[in-house]
Amino acid sequence: MRILIFNWRDLRHSWAGGGEIYVFEQASRWVKMGHEVILFCGQDPYQNLPSFEIINGIKIYRKGGRFLEVR
């Protein structure tokens, strides 16, 4: 199954908290079960994180920012 998650931040974001930890843990479990997981979230304005990254098998796309100015 392909699973798409929309969340404001990801685990590496400066303001990440409990919600991001929960999303990351759940997504990691789905990957271990053999699912393809994609997380779409905003870019961190305080860090120069890559716009695409794979962490624990989770494909993370970072676009825009706090007000989602997608470019």
Phi and psi restraints in degrees (range 20) as a CNS / XPLOR table:
assign (resid 1 and name C) (resid 2 and name N)
       (resid 2 and name CA) (resid 2 and name C) 1.0 -102.3 20.0 2
assign (resid 2 and name N) (resid 2 and name CA)
       (resid 2 and name C) (resid 3 and name N) 1.0 126.5 20.0 2
assign (resid 2 and name C) (resid 3 and name N)
       (resid 3 and name CA) (resid 3 and name C) 1.0 -119.6 20.0 2
assign (resid 3 and name N) (resid 3 and name CA)
       (resid 3 and name C) (resid 4 and name N) 1.0 127.5 20.0 2
assign (resid 3 and name C) (resid 4 and name N)
       (resid 4 and name CA) (resid 4 and name C) 1.0 -112.1 20.0 2
assign (resid 4 and name N) (resid 4 and name CA)
       (resid 4 and name C) (resid 5 and name N) 1.0 126.3 20.0 2
assign (resid 4 and name C) (resid 5 and name N)
       (resid 5 and name CA) (resid 5 and name C) 1.0 -115.5 20.0 2
assign (resid 5 and name N) (resid 5 and name CA)
       (resid 5 and name C) (resid 6 and name N) 1.0 131.0 20.0 2
assign (resid 5 and name C) (resid 6 and name N)
       (resid 6 and name CA) (resid 6 and name C) 1.0 -107.0 20.0 2
assign (resid 6 and name N) (resid 6 and name CA)
       (resid 6 and name C) (resid 7 and name N) 1.0 127.3 20.0 2
assign (resid 6 and name C) (resid 7 and name N)
       (resid 7 and name CA) (resid 7 and name C) 1.0 -148.4 20.0 2
assign (resid 7 and name N) (resid 7 and name CA)
       (resid 7 and name C) (resid 8 and name N) 1.0 148.9 20.0 2
assign (resid 7 and name C) (resid 8 and name N)
       (resid 8 and name CA) (resid 8 and name C) 1.0 -61.6 20.0 2
assign (resid 8 and name N) (resid 8 and name CA)
       (resid 8 and name C) (resid 9 and name N) 1.0 -40.5 20.0 2
assign (resid 8 and name C) (resid 9 and name N)
       (resid 9 and name CA) (resid 9 and name C) 1.0 -132.0 20.0 2
assign (resid 9 and name N) (resid 9 and name CA)
       (resid 9 and name C) (resid 10 and name N) 1.0 164.1 20.0 2
assign (resid 9 and name C) (resid 10 and name N)
       (resid 10 and name CA) (resid 10 and name C) 1.0 -114.7 20.0 2
assign (resid 10 and name N) (resid 10 and name CA)
       (resid 10 and name C) (resid 11 and name N) 1.0 -179.8 20.0 2
assign (resid 10 and name C) (resid 11 and name N)
       (resid 11 and name CA) (resid 11 and name C) 1.0 -63.9 20.0 2
assign (resid 11 and name N) (resid 11 and name CA)
       (resid 11 and name C) (resid 12 and name N) 1.0 -28.4 20.0 2
assign (resid 11 and name C) (resid 12 and name N)
       (resid 12 and name CA) (resid 12 and name C) 1.0 -87.3 20.0 2
assign (resid 12 and name N) (resid 12 and name CA)
       (resid 12 and name C) (resid 13 and name N) 1.0 -2.8 20.0 2
assign (resid 12 and name C) (resid 13 and name N)
       (resid 13 and name CA) (resid 13 and name C) 1.0 -67.1 20.0 2
assign (resid 13 and name N) (resid 13 and name CA)
       (resid 13 and name C) (resid 14 and name N) 1.0 146.0 20.0 2
assign (resid 13 and name C) (resid 14 and name N)
       (resid 14 and name CA) (resid 14 and name C) 1.0 -58.0 20.0 2
assign (resid 14 and name N) (resid 14 and name CA)
       (resid 14 and name C) (resid 15 and name N) 1.0 -34.3 20.0 2
assign (resid 14 and name C) (resid 15 and name N)
       (resid 15 and name CA) (resid 15 and name C) 1.0 -99.9 20.0 2
assign (resid 15 and name N) (resid 15 and name CA)
       (resid 15 and name C) (resid 16 and name N) 1.0 16.2 20.0 2
assign (resid 15 and name C) (resid 16 and name N)
       (resid 16 and name CA) (resid 16 and name C) 1.0 -60.6 20.0 2
assign (resid 16 and name N) (resid 16 and name CA)
       (resid 16 and name C) (resid 17 and name N) 1.0 144.3 20.0 2
assign (resid 16 and name C) (resid 17 and name N)
       (resid 17 and name CA) (resid 17 and name C) 1.0 -143.1 20.0 2
assign (resid 17 and name N) (resid 17 and name CA)
       (resid 17 and name C) (resid 18 and name N) 1.0 -149.6 20.0 2
assign (resid 17 and name C) (resid 18 and name N)
       (resid 18 and name CA) (resid 18 and name C) 1.0 -61.3 20.0 2
assign (resid 18 and name N) (resid 18 and name CA)
       (resid 18 and name C) (resid 19 and name N) 1.0 -38.3 20.0 2
assign (resid 18 and name C) (resid 19 and name N)
       (resid 19 and name CA) (resid 19 and name C) 1.0 -62.9 20.0 2
assign (resid 19 and name N) (resid 19 and name CA)
       (resid 19 and name C) (resid 20 and name N) 1.0 -39.9 20.0 2
assign (resid 19 and name C) (resid 20 and name N)
       (resid 20 and name CA) (resid 20 and name C) 1.0 -70.8 20.0 2
assign (resid 20 and name N) (resid 20 and name CA)
       (resid 20 and name C) (resid 21 and name N) 1.0 -35.6 20.0 2
assign (resid 20 and name C) (resid 21 and name N)
       (resid 21 and name CA) (resid 21 and name C) 1.0 -64.2 20.0 2
assign (resid 21 and name N) (resid 21 and name CA)
       (resid 21 and name C) (resid 22 and name N) 1.0 -44.5 20.0 2
assign (resid 21 and name C) (resid 22 and name N)
       (resid 22 and name CA) (resid 22 and name C) 1.0 -60.9 20.0 2
assign (resid 22 and name N) (resid 22 and name CA)
       (resid 22 and name C) (resid 23 and name N) 1.0 -47.7 20.0 2
assign (resid 22 and name C) (resid 23 and name N)
       (resid 23 and name CA) (resid 23 and name C) 1.0 -60.3 20.0 2
assign (resid 23 and name N) (resid 23 and name CA)
       (resid 23 and name C) (resid 24 and name N) 1.0 -44.3 20.0 2
assign (resid 23 and name C) (resid 24 and name N)
       (resid 24 and name CA) (resid 24 and name C) 1.0 -63.3 20.0 2
assign (resid 24 and name N) (resid 24 and name CA)
       (resid 24 and name C) (resid 25 and name N) 1.0 -44.2 20.0 2
assign (resid 24 and name C) (resid 25 and name N)
       (resid 25 and name CA) (resid 25 and name C) 1.0 -64.9 20.0 2
assign (resid 25 and name N) (resid 25 and name CA)
       (resid 25 and name C) (resid 26 and name N) 1.0 -43.1 20.0 2
assign (resid 25 and name C) (resid 26 and name N)
       (resid 26 and name CA) (resid 26 and name C) 1.0 -65.8 20.0 2
assign (resid 26 and name N) (resid 26 and name CA)
       (resid 26 and name C) (resid 27 and name N) 1.0 -44.1 20.0 2
assign (resid 26 and name C) (resid 27 and name N)
       (resid 27 and name CA) (resid 27 and name C) 1.0 -62.8 20.0 2
assign (resid 27 and name N) (resid 27 and name CA)
       (resid 27 and name C) (resid 28 and name N) 1.0 -39.4 20.0 2
assign (resid 27 and name C) (resid 28 and name N)
       (resid 28 and name CA) (resid 28 and name C) 1.0 -62.2 20.0 2
assign (resid 28 and name N) (resid 28 and name CA)
       (resid 28 and name C) (resid 29 and name N) 1.0 -38.9 20.0 2
assign (resid 28 and name C) (resid 29 and name N)
       (resid 29 and name CA) (resid 29 and name C) 1.0 -65.0 20.0 2
assign (resid 29 and name N) (resid 29 and name CA)
       (resid 29 and name C) (resid 30 and name N) 1.0 -41.9 20.0 2
assign (resid 29 and name C) (resid 30 and name N)
       (resid 30 and name CA) (resid 30 and name C) 1.0 -62.8 20.0 2
assign (resid 30 and name N) (resid 30 and name CA)
       (resid 30 and name C) (resid 31 and name N) 1.0 -39.5 20.0 2
assign (resid 30 and name C) (resid 31 and name N)
       (resid 31 and name CA) (resid 31 and name C) 1.0 -62.5 20.0 2
assign (resid 31 and name N) (resid 31 and name CA)
       (resid 31 and name C) (resid 32 and name N) 1.0 -43.6 20.0 2
assign (resid 31 and name C) (resid 32 and name N)
       (resid 32 and name CA) (resid 32 and name C) 1.0 -62.2 20.0 2
assign (resid 32 and name N) (resid 32 and name CA)
       (resid 32 and name C) (resid 33 and name N) 1.0 -27.4 20.0 2
assign (resid 32 and name C) (resid 33 and name N)
       (resid 33 and name CA) (resid 33 and name C) 1.0 -81.7 20.0 2
assign (resid 33 and name N) (resid 33 and name CA)
       (resid 33 and name C) (resid 34 and name N) 1.0 -2.8 20.0 2
assign (resid 33 and name C) (resid 34 and name N)
       (resid 34 and name CA) (resid 34 and name C) 1.0 99.5 20.0 2
assign (resid 34 and name N) (resid 34 and name CA)
       (resid 34 and name C) (resid 35 and name N) 1.0 7.5 20.0 2
assign (resid 34 and name C) (resid 35 and name N)
       (resid 35 and name CA) (resid 35 and name C) 1.0 -87.1 20.0 2
assign (resid 35 and name N) (resid 35 and name CA)
       (resid 35 and name C) (resid 36 and name N) 1.0 153.8 20.0 2
assign (resid 35 and name C) (resid 36 and name N)
       (resid 36 and name CA) (resid 36 and name C) 1.0 -92.0 20.0 2
assign (resid 36 and name N) (resid 36 and name CA)
       (resid 36 and name C) (resid 37 and name N) 1.0 123.9 20.0 2
assign (resid 36 and name C) (resid 37 and name N)
       (resid 37 and name CA) (resid 37 and name C) 1.0 -119.4 20.0 2
assign (resid 37 and name N) (resid 37 and name CA)
       (resid 37 and name C) (resid 38 and name N) 1.0 129.6 20.0 2
assign (resid 37 and name C) (resid 38 and name N)
       (resid 38 and name CA) (resid 38 and name C) 1.0 -121.6 20.0 2
assign (resid 38 and name N) (resid 38 and name CA)
       (resid 38 and name C) (resid 39 and name N) 1.0 129.0 20.0 2
assign (resid 38 and name C) (resid 39 and name N)
       (resid 39 and name CA) (resid 39 and name C) 1.0 -111.5 20.0 2
assign (resid 39 and name N) (resid 39 and name CA)
       (resid 39 and name C) (resid 40 and name N) 1.0 122.3 20.0 2
assign (resid 39 and name C) (resid 40 and name N)
       (resid 40 and name CA) (resid 40 and name C) 1.0 -108.3 20.0 2
assign (resid 40 and name N) (resid 40 and name CA)
       (resid 40 and name C) (resid 41 and name N) 1.0 122.3 20.0 2
assign (resid 40 and name C) (resid 41 and name N)
       (resid 41 and name CA) (resid 41 and name C) 1.0 -146.9 20.0 2
assign (resid 41 and name N) (resid 41 and name CA)
       (resid 41 and name C) (resid 42 and name N) 1.0 175.7 20.0 2
assign (resid 41 and name C) (resid 42 and name N)
       (resid 42 and name CA) (resid 42 and name C) 1.0 -82.4 20.0 2
assign (resid 42 and name N) (resid 42 and name CA)
       (resid 42 and name C) (resid 43 and name N) 1.0 158.0 20.0 2
assign (resid 42 and name C) (resid 43 and name N)
       (resid 43 and name CA) (resid 43 and name C) 1.0 -79.2 20.0 2
assign (resid 43 and name N) (resid 43 and name CA)
       (resid 43 and name C) (resid 44 and name N) 1.0 148.8 20.0 2
assign (resid 43 and name C) (resid 44 and name N)
       (resid 44 and name CA) (resid 44 and name C) 1.0 -83.2 20.0 2
assign (resid 44 and name N) (resid 44 and name CA)
       (resid 44 and name C) (resid 45 and name N) 1.0 121.2 20.0 2
assign (resid 44 and name C) (resid 45 and name N)
       (resid 45 and name CA) (resid 45 and name C) 1.0 -70.9 20.0 2
assign (resid 45 and name N) (resid 45 and name CA)
       (resid 45 and name C) (resid 46 and name N) 1.0 -14.6 20.0 2
assign (resid 45 and name C) (resid 46 and name N)
       (resid 46 and name CA) (resid 46 and name C) 1.0 -100.8 20.0 2
assign (resid 46 and name N) (resid 46 and name CA)
       (resid 46 and name C) (resid 47 and name N) 1.0 -6.1 20.0 2
assign (resid 46 and name C) (resid 47 and name N)
       (resid 47 and name CA) (resid 47 and name C) 1.0 -131.5 20.0 2
assign (resid 47 and name N) (resid 47 and name CA)
       (resid 47 and name C) (resid 48 and name N) 1.0 155.0 20.0 2
assign (resid 47 and name C) (resid 48 and name N)
       (resid 48 and name CA) (resid 48 and name C) 1.0 -100.2 20.0 2
assign (resid 48 and name N) (resid 48 and name CA)
       (resid 48 and name C) (resid 49 and name N) 1.0 69.3 20.0 2
assign (resid 48 and name C) (resid 49 and name N)
       (resid 49 and name CA) (resid 49 and name C) 1.0 -80.6 20.0 2
assign (resid 49 and name N) (resid 49 and name CA)
       (resid 49 and name C) (resid 50 and name N) 1.0 148.9 20.0 2
assign (resid 49 and name C) (resid 50 and name N)
       (resid 50 and name CA) (resid 50 and name C) 1.0 -64.7 20.0 2
assign (resid 50 and name N) (resid 50 and name CA)
       (resid 50 and name C) (resid 51 and name N) 1.0 149.4 20.0 2
assign (resid 50 and name C) (resid 51 and name N)
       (resid 51 and name CA) (resid 51 and name C) 1.0 -73.9 20.0 2
assign (resid 51 and name N) (resid 51 and name CA)
       (resid 51 and name C) (resid 52 and name N) 1.0 -17.9 20.0 2
assign (resid 51 and name C) (resid 52 and name N)
       (resid 52 and name CA) (resid 52 and name C) 1.0 -137.9 20.0 2
assign (resid 52 and name N) (resid 52 and name CA)
       (resid 52 and name C) (resid 53 and name N) 1.0 136.2 20.0 2
assign (resid 52 and name C) (resid 53 and name N)
       (resid 53 and name CA) (resid 53 and name C) 1.0 -156.2 20.0 2
assign (resid 53 and name N) (resid 53 and name CA)
       (resid 53 and name C) (resid 54 and name N) 1.0 150.4 20.0 2
assign (resid 53 and name C) (resid 54 and name N)
       (resid 54 and name CA) (resid 54 and name C) 1.0 -116.4 20.0 2
assign (resid 54 and name N) (resid 54 and name CA)
       (resid 54 and name C) (resid 55 and name N) 1.0 121.0 20.0 2
assign (resid 54 and name C) (resid 55 and name N)
       (resid 55 and name CA) (resid 55 and name C) 1.0 -125.1 20.0 2
assign (resid 55 and name N) (resid 55 and name CA)
       (resid 55 and name C) (resid 56 and name N) 1.0 123.6 20.0 2
assign (resid 55 and name C) (resid 56 and name N)
       (resid 56 and name CA) (resid 56 and name C) 1.0 51.9 20.0 2
assign (resid 56 and name N) (resid 56 and name CA)
       (resid 56 and name C) (resid 57 and name N) 1.0 34.0 20.0 2
assign (resid 56 and name C) (resid 57 and name N)
       (resid 57 and name CA) (resid 57 and name C) 1.0 84.1 20.0 2
assign (resid 57 and name N) (resid 57 and name CA)
       (resid 57 and name C) (resid 58 and name N) 1.0 -3.5 20.0 2
assign (resid 57 and name C) (resid 58 and name N)
       (resid 58 and name CA) (resid 58 and name C) 1.0 -89.5 20.0 2
assign (resid 58 and name N) (resid 58 and name CA)
       (resid 58 and name C) (resid 59 and name N) 1.0 123.9 20.0 2
assign (resid 58 and name C) (resid 59 and name N)
       (resid 59 and name CA) (resid 59 and name C) 1.0 -84.2 20.0 2
assign (resid 59 and name N) (resid 59 and name CA)
       (resid 59 and name C) (resid 60 and name N) 1.0 118.7 20.0 2
assign (resid 59 and name C) (resid 60 and name N)
       (resid 60 and name CA) (resid 60 and name C) 1.0 -111.9 20.0 2
assign (resid 60 and name N) (resid 60 and name CA)
       (resid 60 and name C) (resid 61 and name N) 1.0 123.8 20.0 2
assign (resid 60 and name C) (resid 61 and name N)
       (resid 61 and name CA) (resid 61 and name C) 1.0 -111.9 20.0 2
assign (resid 61 and name N) (resid 61 and name CA)
       (resid 61 and name C) (resid 62 and name N) 1.0 123.6 20.0 2
assign (resid 61 and name C) (resid 62 and name N)
       (resid 62 and name CA) (resid 62 and name C) 1.0 -112.3 20.0 2
assign (resid 62 and name N) (resid 62 and name CA)
       (resid 62 and name C) (resid 63 and name N) 1.0 118.9 20.0 2
assign (resid 62 and name C) (resid 63 and name N)
       (resid 63 and name CA) (resid 63 and name C) 1.0 -137.7 20.0 2
assign (resid 63 and name N) (resid 63 and name CA)
       (resid 63 and name C) (resid 64 and name N) 1.0 144.0 20.0 2
assign (resid 63 and name C) (resid 64 and name N)
       (resid 64 and name CA) (resid 64 and name C) 1.0 70.8 20.0 2
assign (resid 64 and name N) (resid 64 and name CA)
       (resid 64 and name C) (resid 65 and name N) 1.0 -158.3 20.0 2
assign (resid 64 and name C) (resid 65 and name N)
       (resid 65 and name CA) (resid 65 and name C) 1.0 -149.0 20.0 2
assign (resid 65 and name N) (resid 65 and name CA)
       (resid 65 and name C) (resid 66 and name N) 1.0 -143.5 20.0 2
assign (resid 65 and name C) (resid 66 and name N)
       (resid 66 and name CA) (resid 66 and name C) 1.0 -56.6 20.0 2
assign (resid 66 and name N) (resid 66 and name CA)
       (resid 66 and name C) (resid 67 and name N) 1.0 -38.9 20.0 2
assign (resid 66 and name C) (resid 67 and name N)
       (resid 67 and name CA) (resid 67 and name C) 1.0 -107.6 20.0 2
assign (resid 67 and name N) (resid 67 and name CA)
       (resid 67 and name C) (resid 68 and name N) 1.0 18.4 20.0 2
assign (resid 67 and name C) (resid 68 and name N)
       (resid 68 and name CA) (resid 68 and name C) 1.0 52.3 20.0 2
assign (resid 68 and name N) (resid 68 and name CA)
       (resid 68 and name C) (resid 69 and name N) 1.0 59.0 20.0 2
assign (resid 68 and name C) (resid 69 and name N)
       (resid 69 and name CA) (resid 69 and name C) 1.0 -82.7 20.0 2
assign (resid 69 and name N) (resid 69 and name CA)
       (resid 69 and name C) (resid 70 and name N) 1.0 81.7 20.0 2
assign (resid 69 and name C) (resid 70 and name N)
       (resid 70 and name CA) (resid 70 and name C) 1.0 -71.8 20.0 2
assign (resid 70 and name N) (resid 70 and name CA)
       (resid 70 and name C) (resid 71 and name N) 1.0 131.8 20.0 2
